[in-house]
Every structure is written in structure tokens, then in C-alpha cells.
Amino acid sequence: MEQIQGEIWRSVPGMEGIYMISNYGRIKALERTIMRSNGKCVHISTHFVRGSKDTKGYLQLDANIDGQRILKFVHRLVAEAFVENPKHLEQVNHKDGNKTNNHAANLEWVSCLDNIHHAWENHLNKPLQGEAHGNHKLTEEQARFIKRHYIKGDAVYGAKALAEKFNVTVTPIRLIAEGKAWKHIN
């Protein structure tokens, strides 16, 4: 197995003898023999575990231990093993904003509020727009139609007519036509 200079390995808490994590954010499964549900013994050699990304882009360890599926965020495992937390803060922040850079030097324990501030200050939070926004009333296709066809005061393509057509009030029609809503589409 390839060793990187300065890399330190520690047991994953609760998974001692099964997984280890390094200060570089790498995971390895340790050599062991397990009993399958069919009663057969299987030998597992030591190997690196790639991990998987969750829907937000964070790397996670997806483990099956004694028939139980366990998901653990890699950045949290690294922080628990290598980053001091004297104030007992509850969240782990990626200093550089890169969710896949799980090197211990890139991680810090923060409060929930500090984590939110860091995300906004570094433009890591993208406001939900269009159909991704939970309160959307129109589809992207409808918003494009409004942008292309709106004619102020027109009987067919004015705000009132389009509002009736799409079953909304005139406010979203005017906001789209003025470029104040659905700005991300042409």
C-alpha cells in the first residue's frame, strides 16, 4: 500500500480493527476474515476505500458492519481523529470550501452559525432558483415564454392575460418581465 510522507493513520472510532483514517482523509479497510450470512468465511485483504459522495458533494464512508449499513462523513472522521475541539463545537468546516479536501489541516471545528457565515462569505451557498426553489409557481418553460412574449398592457401578452393563462397573480409575471425574477434564464 502506498504511504505518503507525513501521513498518520488512526482507527476509526467504533470501527477499530476494521477501518483506519489518515490525516490526509484517506480510508483503508484492514485485513480480516468475516462470516457471510450463508455461513462461509471470506478473507478481506487490506485495501484503500474510495468512499462515495452524498447529494451535497461530501465524501462518506459507506460501511457494512455485522449486517448494519453505516454512513459516516469522511471530514468528520478526520476531524474526530486529528483536529482538537476544546470548545466542543458541533460542526466541521472545510476552510477552503472544497468538500472533498479532507486533509486535517483544512478542517476546523465550528458552531453552526460560524459554518453558515463561512459558506455565505465564501459564496459556497447558492440560493435556490427557479424550479429548484420550493415556492416556485411557474416552470422554467413558462418563465421563458413570459420573458419572450410579454407586452405591457396587451390583451393577450400583458401581465393580466399571462397571469390568467398560467394561473398565478400578475406579480410574478411583472417580476419576470422586469428581469427581477427567474434572472438565471434567457
C-alpha angles and dihedrals in degrees: 000000000000114000121202119214110259093016114141124195127209134173117264105246110252090015100067112159091019107062137017129194128205132215085248091061096253121139129207131188112222127232112270145138119243134189114234122216088255089062096253121130116231125195115219119198123214109273142157117262116219098201125206136255122248122219091275094051100257118139115240138186109236105198135174111207120175090340093309120119110224125188118194128174111241094218090055093048090051092047092048091051102039114013120079116233106188093159092051093235116182107221136057119223128201102225093207094043092240106131092200096051098093098164109139091236089060095053132081136173112245141166119258090254093050090050091052092048091050091052094050095042090053096042092243093133113074114196114238112256137189117343091356089066111092094225099050115138098182135051124238089252091054092047090052090050091052093048092051101041109030114125116178111245094000117146093225104025102027125110095264095049094045091046090055091045093054097033096240135111121269091255098079090043092054093043091053093045091049091049093245095115131040088019092159094069131070 
